[in-house]
């Protein structure tokens, strides 16, 4: 039986005279059939009469807050073969920096290996195409965030355990936020060390200039996606900044 045939004309006339009964000319609920396998489910409006827990969980998951959603990856780069090649080539310095980074303890080794991971993830992202590129972009951002966490731990072993645990939990879904927090901790540690050690002041000045240039290029790359080679310039500026950070671990 369907909603259209549920109330026949004779039944409607009979009910129309009953006190307290008011028949609507049109039902406020829409009718829709959803086929699942060999069964036809009748759904009225937005109500789920079956009470399928899987559908309820899926609805809740789709309405989760933005803080629990992965980053919305920008896929504007690599518009030409030349830009793709340049972006891959400018990702390789991070592998070189990771290989030559100090490895005097476990924290330093983890940071050095994470730098190699940054170069590999960035190279794979820029060399990829299609749907795979979206997932590799997420891996690229996540690997960058991992490197900042490892550097923060290598510079300051006294970091609160709660901060490190929260960073590990947020890493897969909010890598940019994790990168910002631990980059800030690194900048504070670098400034303090440079103030105490005159030999680090030159490296710190180069680091500040490269960081400002890298931030400007990062914003410009997102603001002017049609402009080629901005992302490659950000790679080079970031590589210079990372190279100066290695001075802190020597």
Backbone as JSON, one array per atom type, in Angstrom:
{
  "sequence": "XXXXXXXXXXXXXXXXXXXXXXXXXXXXXXXXXXXXXXXXXXXXXXXXXXXXXXXXXXXXXXXXXXXXXXXXXXXXXXXXXXXXXXXXXXXXXXXXXXXXXXXXXXXXXXXXXXXXXXXXXXXXXXXXXXXXXXXXXXXXXXXXXXXXXXXXXXXXXXXXXXXXXXXXXXXXXXXXXXXXXXXXXXXXXXXXXXXXXXXXXXXXXXXXXXXXXXXXXXXXXXXXXXXXXXXXXXXXXXXXXXXXXXXXXX",
  "N": [[0.85, -1.19, 0.0], [0.57, 2.21, -0.82], [1.22, 5.73, 0.02], [-0.34, 7.28, -1.68], [-2.57, 5.73, -2.28], [-3.54, 5.11, 0.15], [-5.67, 6.45, 1.4], [-8.75, 6.15, 0.21], [-11.15, 7.68, -2.07], [-13.83, 7.27, -1.08], [-13.41, 6.68, 1.61], [-12.26, 9.07, 2.4], [-14.4, 10.87, 2.14], [-16.07, 9.85, 4.08], [-14.64, 10.22, 6.47], [-14.41, 12.92, 6.53], [-16.64, 14.09, 7.58], [-16.57, 13.55, 10.24], [-16.4, 14.73, 13.56], [-13.75, 16.8, 14.57], [-11.87, 15.78, 12.88], [-9.65, 16.59, 10.41], [-8.83, 16.73, 7.11], [-5.93, 16.97, 5.22], [-5.25, 18.45, 2.05], [-2.91, 17.81, 0.72], [-0.18, 15.74, 1.52], [2.21, 16.62, 4.0], [4.52, 15.26, 4.02], [7.09, 13.83, 2.07], [7.33, 11.15, -0.3], [9.45, 8.46, -0.83], [11.25, 5.89, -2.38], [13.76, 3.72, -1.49], [16.05, 1.58, -2.68], [17.55, -1.26, -1.44], [19.45, -3.85, -1.91], [17.46, -6.63, -2.1], [15.26, -5.48, -0.99], [12.66, -3.05, -0.62], [12.57, 0.03, 0.76], [10.44, 2.23, 2.41], [10.5, 5.62, 2.81], [9.6, 8.43, 4.65], [9.65, 11.78, 4.33], [12.12, 13.26, 6.32], [12.38, 11.27, 8.13], [13.54, 8.28, 9.64], [12.15, 5.39, 9.66], [12.92, 2.8, 10.03], [15.0, 2.86, 11.78], [17.73, 2.3, 11.46], [20.83, 1.72, 12.77], [23.28, 2.12, 11.52], [22.83, 4.07, 9.57], [22.2, 6.21, 11.22], [24.63, 6.6, 12.61], [26.26, 7.27, 10.47], [25.09, 9.7, 9.7], [25.59, 11.3, 11.96], [28.39, 11.31, 11.87], [28.83, 12.71, 9.48], [28.02, 15.22, 10.24], [29.93, 16.09, 11.99], [32.08, 18.33, 13.89], [34.19, 20.97, 12.51], [36.75, 20.81, 13.53], [37.3, 18.15, 13.71], [37.56, 17.27, 11.18], [39.45, 16.29, 8.31], [42.03, 18.23, 6.66], [41.14, 20.61, 4.15], [42.33, 20.04, 1.23], [44.34, 21.92, -0.98], [44.47, 21.87, -4.43], [45.64, 23.3, -6.5], [48.13, 23.61, -7.64], [50.93, 22.58, -9.79], [50.24, 22.94, -12.55], [51.38, 22.75, -15.01], [53.76, 20.78, -16.91], [56.36, 21.68, -16.55], [56.16, 23.14, -14.14], [55.46, 21.08, -12.43], [57.77, 19.46, -12.49], [59.68, 21.23, -11.43], [58.67, 21.63, -8.86], [58.97, 19.06, -7.81], [61.76, 18.79, -7.88], [62.55, 20.84, -6.13], [61.71, 19.78, -3.79], [63.51, 17.89, -3.06], [65.76, 18.93, -1.55], [64.99, 18.69, 1.16], [65.26, 16.01, 1.73], [68.03, 15.77, 1.53], [68.78, 17.49, 3.65], [67.73, 16.05, 5.79], [69.29, 13.72, 5.72], [71.78, 14.74, 6.42], [71.37, 15.86, 8.89], [72.0, 16.33, 12.43], [72.44, 13.41, 14.49], [72.57, 12.73, 17.23], [71.11, 11.71, 19.35], [68.09, 9.86, 20.22], [65.84, 11.5, 19.78], [66.83, 13.39, 17.97], [67.43, 11.7, 15.84], [64.88, 10.83, 15.1], [63.83, 13.26, 14.23], [65.54, 13.83, 12.06], [64.93, 11.7, 10.34], [62.26, 12.28, 9.9], [62.45, 14.59, 8.37], [63.48, 13.54, 6.01], [61.23, 12.09, 5.32], [59.47, 14.21, 4.81], [60.56, 15.29, 2.42], [60.23, 13.08, 0.71], [57.41, 12.66, 0.77], [56.5, 15.12, -0.25], [57.65, 15.09, -2.81], [56.36, 12.85, -3.95], [53.73, 13.74, -3.89], [53.73, 15.96, -5.67], [54.43, 14.69, -7.99], [52.3, 13.11, -8.54], [48.98, 12.35, -9.87], [45.44, 12.89, -10.53], [42.93, 11.33, -8.44], [44.55, 10.28, -6.46], [46.28, 12.31, -5.8], [45.0, 13.99, -3.98], [45.03, 12.54, -1.55], [47.76, 12.22, -1.16], [48.46, 14.85, -0.78], [47.38, 15.33, 1.71], [49.04, 13.58, 3.13], [51.44, 14.89, 2.75], [51.11, 17.36, 4.18], [50.71, 16.24, 6.71], [53.14, 14.98, 7.19], [54.86, 17.16, 7.31], [53.9, 18.37, 9.64], [54.55, 16.35, 11.45], [57.33, 16.49, 11.38], [57.74, 19.01, 12.57], [56.85, 18.5, 15.16], [58.71, 16.56, 15.97], [61.06, 18.09, 15.84], [60.53, 20.01, 17.79], [60.49, 18.37, 20.03], [63.12, 17.45, 20.0], [64.51, 19.78, 20.55], [63.5, 20.61, 23.0], [63.28, 18.71, 25.58], [61.71, 18.86, 27.77], [59.09, 19.34, 27.13], [55.59, 19.51, 27.83], [53.89, 16.47, 28.62], [51.2, 16.25, 28.11], [50.79, 18.08, 26.06], [52.26, 16.89, 23.97], [50.84, 14.51, 23.68], [48.32, 15.5, 22.9], [49.06, 16.67, 20.5], [49.77, 14.44, 19.01], [47.27, 13.23, 18.75], [45.82, 15.15, 17.3], [47.23, 15.31, 14.98], [46.54, 13.72, 12.59], [44.15, 14.95, 11.71], [44.26, 17.74, 11.97], [46.77, 18.87, 10.85], [47.94, 21.34, 10.12], [47.4, 23.07, 12.27], [48.84, 21.77, 14.3], [51.41, 22.04, 13.25], [51.68, 24.83, 13.38], [51.65, 25.34, 16.18], [53.94, 23.92, 17.17], [55.92, 24.97, 15.59], [55.94, 27.57, 16.56], [56.89, 27.07, 19.17], [59.45, 26.2, 18.52], [60.52, 28.54, 17.37], [60.63, 30.25, 19.57], [62.48, 28.87, 21.18], [64.72, 28.97, 19.49], [65.21, 31.75, 19.36], [65.87, 32.29, 22.04], [68.21, 30.73, 22.37], [69.87, 31.94, 20.46], [70.15, 34.46, 21.55], [71.66, 33.9, 23.79], [73.92, 32.65, 22.74], [76.32, 33.98, 20.79], [77.35, 32.92, 18.42], [75.25, 31.78, 17.11], [73.7, 33.79, 16.16], [73.91, 34.81, 13.54], [72.92, 32.63, 12.06], [70.37, 32.64, 13.1], [69.36, 35.1, 12.21], [69.32, 34.63, 9.43], [67.49, 32.61, 9.46], [65.15, 33.94, 10.36], [64.68, 35.7, 8.21], [64.29, 33.91, 6.08], [62.05, 32.56, 7.04], [60.08, 34.57, 7.12], [59.96, 35.19, 4.39], [59.19, 32.69, 3.41], [56.64, 32.45, 4.62], [55.29, 34.55, 3.34], [55.36, 33.67, 0.67], [53.91, 31.31, 0.92], [51.34, 32.23, 1.57], [50.87, 33.77, -0.71], [50.88, 31.78, -2.64], [48.5, 30.47, -2.12], [46.7, 32.54, -2.45], [47.07, 33.5, -5.03], [46.64, 31.33, -7.12], [47.03, 30.92, -9.83], [49.51, 31.83, -10.48], [52.64, 30.73, -11.51], [55.22, 28.63, -10.04], [55.37, 29.71, -7.48], [54.97, 28.01, -5.36], [57.22, 26.4, -5.52], [59.14, 28.29, -4.85], [58.44, 28.66, -2.18], [59.16, 26.14, -1.2], [62.0, 26.31, -1.38], [62.58, 28.49, 0.33], [61.63, 27.45, 2.75], [63.35, 25.28, 3.01], [65.8, 26.54, 3.45], [65.25, 27.72, 5.93], [64.88, 25.41, 7.49], [67.42, 24.32, 7.32], [68.89, 26.15, 8.85], [67.8, 25.61, 11.32], [68.91, 23.18, 11.93], [71.34, 23.86, 12.95], [70.87, 24.29, 15.6], [70.85, 21.81, 16.71], [73.34, 20.79, 16.68]],
  "CA": [[0.0, 0.0, 0.0], [1.33, 3.44, -0.92], [0.51, 6.88, 0.59], [-1.33, 7.8, -2.63], [-3.76, 4.89, -2.25], [-3.88, 4.78, 1.53], [-6.99, 7.0, 1.69], [-9.58, 6.14, -0.99], [-12.12, 8.79, -2.06], [-14.97, 6.98, -0.21], [-12.94, 6.83, 3.0], [-12.05, 10.49, 2.66], [-15.69, 11.52, 2.35], [-16.62, 9.4, 5.36], [-13.9, 10.82, 7.58], [-14.48, 14.38, 6.46], [-17.75, 14.55, 8.39], [-16.35, 13.23, 11.65], [-15.99, 15.9, 14.33], [-12.36, 16.81, 15.03], [-10.98, 15.24, 11.87], [-9.41, 17.53, 9.3], [-7.98, 16.09, 6.1], [-5.1, 17.88, 4.42], [-5.31, 18.1, 0.63], [-1.64, 17.23, 0.32], [0.61, 15.3, 2.67], [3.43, 17.41, 4.18], [5.69, 14.4, 3.95], [7.36, 13.31, 0.73], [7.47, 9.71, -0.38], [10.63, 8.07, -1.61], [11.63, 4.49, -2.26], [15.2, 3.48, -1.54], [16.29, 0.16, -2.9], [18.74, -1.83, -0.81], [19.44, -5.28, -2.17], [16.18, -7.15, -2.56], [14.2, -4.9, -0.2], [12.26, -1.69, -0.9], [12.29, 0.72, 2.01], [9.65, 3.44, 2.23], [10.97, 6.66, 3.72], [8.74, 9.58, 4.63], [10.35, 12.99, 4.77], [13.47, 13.07, 6.86], [12.31, 10.32, 9.23], [14.02, 6.93, 9.35], [11.28, 4.54, 10.46], [13.58, 1.53, 10.33], [15.91, 3.04, 12.9], [18.99, 1.62, 11.14], [21.9, 2.42, 13.51], [24.37, 2.49, 10.62], [22.48, 5.35, 8.97], [22.29, 7.24, 12.26], [26.05, 6.86, 12.85], [26.77, 7.98, 9.3], [24.6, 11.07, 9.77], [26.35, 11.99, 13.01], [29.76, 11.48, 11.39], [28.83, 13.75, 8.46], [27.77, 16.49, 10.91], [30.96, 16.33, 12.99], [32.61, 19.7, 13.79], [35.31, 21.16, 11.58], [38.01, 20.44, 14.17], [37.5, 16.71, 13.54], [37.62, 16.97, 9.76], [40.77, 16.48, 7.71], [42.21, 19.5, 5.98], [40.63, 20.73, 2.79], [43.57, 20.19, 0.49], [44.34, 22.75, -2.18], [45.07, 21.13, -5.53], [45.77, 24.24, -7.6], [49.48, 23.62, -8.19], [51.33, 21.62, -10.82], [49.37, 23.12, -13.71], [52.11, 22.4, -16.23], [54.82, 19.81, -16.68], [57.53, 22.39, -16.01], [55.92, 23.44, -12.73], [55.5, 19.81, -11.72], [59.17, 19.05, -12.37], [60.36, 22.16, -10.52], [58.2, 21.35, -7.51], [59.6, 17.82, -7.35], [63.19, 19.05, -7.66], [62.73, 21.67, -4.94], [61.38, 18.97, -2.61], [64.64, 17.03, -2.74], [66.65, 19.42, -0.49], [64.6, 18.22, 2.49], [65.88, 14.69, 1.9], [69.46, 16.03, 1.79], [68.89, 18.03, 5.01], [67.48, 14.97, 6.74], [70.44, 12.82, 5.74], [72.9, 15.41, 7.05], [71.0, 16.41, 10.2], [72.63, 15.64, 13.57], [71.74, 12.22, 15.0], [73.29, 12.43, 18.46], [70.24, 10.96, 20.27], [66.91, 9.32, 19.57], [64.98, 12.59, 19.31], [67.45, 13.95, 16.77], [67.28, 10.72, 14.77], [63.49, 10.89, 14.65], [63.66, 14.49, 13.46], [66.24, 13.68, 10.79], [64.14, 10.8, 9.49], [61.02, 12.97, 9.5], [62.8, 15.49, 7.27], [63.52, 12.71, 4.8], [59.83, 11.81, 5.0], [58.89, 15.42, 4.2], [61.0, 15.35, 1.04], [59.62, 11.99, -0.05], [55.97, 12.91, 0.64], [56.3, 16.25, -1.15], [57.98, 14.65, -4.17], [55.29, 11.97, -4.43], [52.53, 14.55, -4.12], [53.84, 16.77, -6.89], [54.57, 13.8, -9.14], [51.07, 12.33, -8.7], [47.85, 12.93, -10.6], [44.14, 12.3, -10.27], [42.4, 11.25, -7.09], [45.64, 9.98, -5.53], [46.93, 13.56, -5.42], [44.34, 14.51, -2.79], [45.5, 11.82, -0.36], [49.17, 12.52, -0.98], [48.55, 16.2, -0.23], [47.17, 15.15, 3.15], [50.26, 12.97, 3.66], [52.47, 15.94, 2.73], [50.88, 18.23, 5.34], [50.9, 15.48, 7.95], [54.57, 14.74, 7.38], [55.43, 18.43, 7.76], [53.53, 18.52, 11.05], [55.34, 15.38, 12.21], [58.68, 17.02, 11.5], [57.77, 20.1, 13.56], [56.73, 17.88, 16.48], [60.01, 15.93, 16.28], [62.04, 19.14, 16.11], [60.2, 20.59, 19.1], [60.92, 17.42, 21.06], [64.59, 17.4, 20.01], [65.03, 21.02, 21.15], [63.03, 20.77, 24.37], [62.81, 17.44, 26.12], [60.8, 19.1, 28.88], [57.74, 19.66, 26.65], [54.56, 18.79, 28.61], [53.41, 15.24, 28.0], [49.84, 16.48, 27.62], [50.92, 18.75, 24.76], [52.71, 15.92, 22.97], [49.74, 13.58, 23.44], [47.31, 16.21, 22.12], [49.61, 16.85, 19.15], [49.67, 13.15, 18.32], [45.86, 12.99, 18.42], [45.37, 16.12, 16.3], [48.09, 15.25, 13.79], [45.91, 13.26, 11.34], [43.01, 15.74, 11.28], [44.6, 19.15, 11.96], [48.23, 19.0, 10.79], [48.36, 22.73, 10.06], [47.37, 23.6, 13.63], [49.97, 21.17, 15.01], [52.62, 22.68, 12.73], [51.77, 26.2, 13.89], [51.99, 25.31, 17.6], [55.31, 23.48, 17.41], [56.82, 25.95, 14.97], [56.06, 28.66, 17.52], [57.8, 26.64, 20.24], [60.81, 26.19, 17.97], [60.97, 29.92, 17.19], [60.99, 30.77, 20.89], [63.73, 28.23, 21.6], [65.8, 29.48, 18.64], [65.51, 33.12, 19.77], [66.58, 32.25, 23.33], [69.56, 30.21, 22.16], [70.64, 32.94, 19.72], [70.45, 35.55, 22.48], [72.7, 33.43, 24.71], [75.09, 32.21, 22.0], [76.55, 34.88, 19.65], [77.65, 32.17, 17.21], [74.0, 31.39, 16.46], [72.92, 34.97, 15.76], [73.85, 34.88, 12.09], [71.98, 31.6, 11.62], [69.02, 33.06, 13.5], [68.94, 36.16, 11.3], [68.97, 33.99, 8.16], [66.25, 31.86, 9.71], [64.03, 34.88, 10.41], [64.4, 36.2, 6.86], [63.72, 32.83, 5.28], [60.71, 32.26, 7.55], [59.17, 35.62, 6.64], [59.79, 35.01, 2.95], [58.4, 31.48, 3.21], [55.24, 32.73, 4.97], [54.72, 35.37, 2.27], [55.16, 32.83, -0.51], [52.84, 30.35, 1.22], [50.08, 32.95, 1.45], [50.71, 34.14, -2.11], [50.55, 30.58, -3.4], [47.09, 30.19, -1.9], [45.91, 33.68, -2.91], [47.22, 33.61, -6.49], [46.96, 29.97, -7.57], [47.39, 30.9, -11.24], [50.91, 32.24, -10.64], [53.48, 29.52, -11.43], [56.5, 28.54, -9.33], [55.34, 30.26, -6.12], [55.12, 26.89, -4.43], [58.63, 26.0, -5.55], [59.86, 29.29, -4.06], [58.2, 28.35, -0.77], [60.02, 24.99, -0.88], [63.39, 26.74, -1.18], [62.65, 29.3, 1.55], [61.47, 26.55, 3.89], [64.57, 24.47, 3.13], [66.82, 27.38, 4.1], [64.88, 27.83, 7.34], [65.15, 24.12, 8.14], [68.87, 24.18, 7.42], [69.39, 26.92, 9.99], [67.36, 24.94, 12.56], [69.84, 22.09, 12.22], [72.44, 24.41, 13.75], [70.52, 24.19, 17.02], [71.0, 20.41, 17.16], [74.74, 20.38, 16.61]],
  "C": [[0.89, 1.24, 0.0], [0.57, 4.59, -0.32], [-0.55, 7.42, -0.34], [-2.64, 7.02, -2.58], [-4.22, 4.56, -0.84], [-5.28, 5.25, 1.88], [-7.78, 7.04, 0.39], [-10.59, 7.28, -0.91], [-13.29, 8.54, -1.13], [-14.6, 7.15, 1.26], [-12.76, 8.28, 3.35], [-13.35, 11.2, 2.93], [-16.29, 11.13, 3.7], [-15.95, 10.07, 6.54], [-14.06, 12.32, 7.63], [-15.61, 14.91, 7.32], [-17.59, 14.28, 9.86], [-15.83, 14.45, 12.37], [-14.54, 15.75, 14.79], [-11.38, 16.24, 14.03], [-10.88, 16.23, 10.72], [-8.43, 16.9, 8.34], [-7.24, 17.14, 5.3], [-5.19, 17.48, 2.97], [-4.03, 17.46, 0.13], [-0.86, 16.86, 1.57], [1.86, 16.15, 2.8], [4.69, 16.58, 4.08], [5.84, 13.88, 2.53], [7.58, 11.81, 0.8], [8.63, 9.36, -1.29], [10.93, 6.62, -1.35], [13.14, 4.35, -2.43], [15.42, 1.99, -1.64], [17.6, -0.25, -2.25], [18.68, -3.34, -0.98], [18.11, -5.7, -2.75], [15.0, -6.53, -1.83], [13.92, -3.48, -0.67], [11.86, -1.04, 0.41], [11.52, 1.98, 1.7], [10.06, 4.44, 3.28], [10.06, 7.87, 3.56], [9.51, 10.76, 5.2], [11.75, 12.67, 5.21], [13.5, 12.04, 7.95], [12.79, 8.95, 8.77], [13.23, 5.97, 10.22], [11.93, 3.2, 10.8], [14.51, 1.63, 11.53], [17.22, 2.32, 12.7], [20.13, 2.35, 11.85], [23.04, 2.84, 12.61], [24.1, 3.83, 9.96], [22.58, 6.48, 9.98], [23.75, 7.6, 12.54], [26.64, 7.64, 11.69], [26.34, 9.44, 9.3], [25.35, 11.89, 10.81], [27.76, 12.28, 12.55], [29.85, 12.59, 10.35], [28.63, 15.14, 9.06], [28.8, 16.8, 11.99], [31.55, 17.73, 12.82], [33.85, 19.76, 12.92], [36.63, 20.73, 12.19], [38.32, 18.95, 14.04], [37.53, 16.3, 12.08], [39.04, 17.14, 9.24], [40.83, 17.8, 6.97], [41.59, 19.45, 4.6], [41.79, 21.05, 1.88], [43.38, 21.05, -0.75], [45.1, 22.01, -3.28], [45.27, 22.03, -6.74], [47.13, 24.16, -8.29], [49.69, 22.6, -9.29], [50.46, 21.72, -12.06], [50.07, 22.77, -15.02], [53.21, 21.4, -15.88], [56.05, 20.48, -16.08], [57.36, 22.69, -14.53], [55.97, 22.17, -11.89], [56.94, 19.37, -11.47], [59.91, 19.93, -11.37], [59.93, 21.9, -9.08], [58.8, 20.06, -6.95], [61.07, 18.07, -7.02], [63.42, 19.88, -6.4], [62.27, 20.97, -3.66], [62.57, 18.13, -2.16], [65.58, 17.59, -1.68], [66.27, 18.96, 0.91], [65.16, 16.82, 2.77], [67.36, 14.86, 2.23], [69.65, 16.56, 3.21], [68.66, 16.95, 6.06], [68.65, 14.01, 6.85], [71.61, 13.43, 6.51], [72.57, 16.04, 8.4], [71.7, 15.65, 11.32], [71.78, 14.49, 14.08], [72.38, 11.78, 16.33], [72.44, 11.69, 19.5], [68.99, 10.54, 19.51], [66.01, 10.42, 19.02], [65.53, 13.22, 18.03], [67.32, 13.0, 15.58], [65.86, 10.73, 14.21], [63.26, 12.14, 13.81], [64.33, 14.38, 12.09], [65.46, 12.79, 9.83], [62.84, 11.44, 9.04], [61.28, 13.97, 8.38], [62.89, 14.72, 5.96], [62.09, 12.38, 4.36], [59.14, 13.0, 4.37], [59.28, 15.51, 2.73], [60.35, 14.29, 0.17], [58.13, 12.26, -0.29], [55.69, 14.06, -0.33], [56.59, 15.86, -2.6], [56.87, 13.78, -4.75], [54.02, 12.77, -4.73], [52.61, 15.3, -5.45], [53.99, 15.92, -8.15], [53.27, 13.05, -9.45], [50.03, 13.1, -9.49], [46.56, 12.28, -10.14], [43.76, 12.31, -8.8], [43.48, 10.98, -6.05], [46.29, 11.26, -5.01], [46.33, 14.15, -4.15], [44.87, 13.85, -1.52], [46.98, 12.08, -0.11], [49.39, 13.94, -0.47], [48.33, 16.15, 1.28], [48.42, 14.56, 3.79], [51.39, 14.0, 3.73], [52.32, 16.86, 3.94], [51.14, 17.49, 6.65], [52.36, 15.22, 8.23], [55.28, 16.01, 7.82], [55.13, 18.65, 9.24], [54.32, 17.57, 11.92], [56.76, 15.88, 12.42], [58.76, 18.15, 12.53], [57.66, 19.55, 14.98], [58.06, 17.26, 16.89], [61.07, 16.97, 16.58], [61.79, 19.77, 17.47], [60.66, 19.67, 20.22], [62.44, 17.36, 21.15], [65.2, 18.63, 20.67], [64.68, 21.15, 22.62], [62.47, 19.46, 24.86], [61.79, 17.62, 27.23], [59.4, 19.51, 28.41], [56.7, 18.87, 27.44], [54.07, 17.55, 27.87], [52.0, 15.4, 27.45], [49.86, 17.15, 26.25], [51.32, 17.76, 23.68], [51.61, 14.92, 22.65], [48.65, 14.24, 22.6], [47.78, 16.41, 20.68], [49.5, 15.56, 18.35], [48.23, 12.85, 17.9], [45.37, 13.89, 17.3], [46.12, 16.01, 14.98], [47.36, 14.79, 12.54], [44.82, 14.19, 10.82], [43.29, 17.24, 11.2], [46.11, 19.35, 11.91], [48.72, 20.45, 10.74], [48.39, 23.38, 11.44], [48.55, 23.06, 14.44], [51.28, 21.81, 14.55], [52.79, 24.07, 13.3], [52.2, 26.23, 15.35], [53.46, 24.98, 17.81], [56.33, 24.34, 16.68], [57.01, 27.15, 15.89], [56.99, 28.31, 18.67], [59.24, 26.64, 19.76], [61.35, 27.61, 17.82], [61.39, 30.54, 18.52], [62.32, 30.18, 21.36], [64.92, 28.75, 20.8], [66.2, 30.89, 19.07], [66.26, 33.15, 21.1], [68.02, 31.78, 23.16], [70.44, 31.23, 21.45], [71.01, 34.12, 20.61], [71.59, 35.17, 23.42], [74.0, 33.09, 24.0], [75.3, 33.11, 20.79], [76.83, 34.13, 18.34], [76.39, 31.77, 16.45], [73.22, 32.58, 15.91], [72.83, 35.11, 14.24], [72.86, 33.86, 11.54], [70.54, 32.0, 11.96], [68.49, 34.16, 12.6], [68.54, 35.59, 9.93], [67.65, 33.23, 8.31], [65.05, 32.79, 9.72], [63.67, 35.37, 9.01], [63.76, 35.12, 5.99], [62.32, 32.46, 5.74], [59.71, 33.29, 7.08], [58.91, 35.47, 5.15], [58.94, 33.78, 2.66], [56.93, 31.7, 3.54], [54.56, 33.56, 3.88], [54.43, 34.55, 1.02], [54.04, 31.81, -0.3], [51.48, 31.0, 1.06], [49.81, 33.32, -0.01], [50.33, 32.94, -2.97], [49.08, 30.22, -3.28], [46.21, 31.3, -2.46], [45.93, 33.81, -4.43], [47.59, 32.25, -7.07], [47.38, 29.89, -9.03], [48.86, 31.24, -11.47], [51.83, 31.03, -10.49], [54.71, 29.73, -10.55], [56.52, 29.23, -7.97], [55.55, 29.15, -5.1], [56.57, 26.41, -4.38], [59.49, 27.0, -4.76], [59.66, 29.06, -2.57], [59.03, 27.15, -0.34], [61.44, 25.45, -0.54], [63.54, 27.57, 0.09], [62.53, 28.43, 2.8], [62.71, 25.69, 4.1], [65.68, 25.26, 3.79], [66.52, 27.51, 5.59], [65.15, 26.54, 8.11], [66.64, 23.91, 8.32], [69.45, 24.97, 8.58], [68.96, 26.28, 11.31], [68.3, 23.8, 12.93], [71.04, 22.56, 13.03], [72.16, 24.28, 15.24], [70.78, 22.81, 17.58], [72.45, 19.95, 17.14], [75.4, 20.42, 17.98]]
}
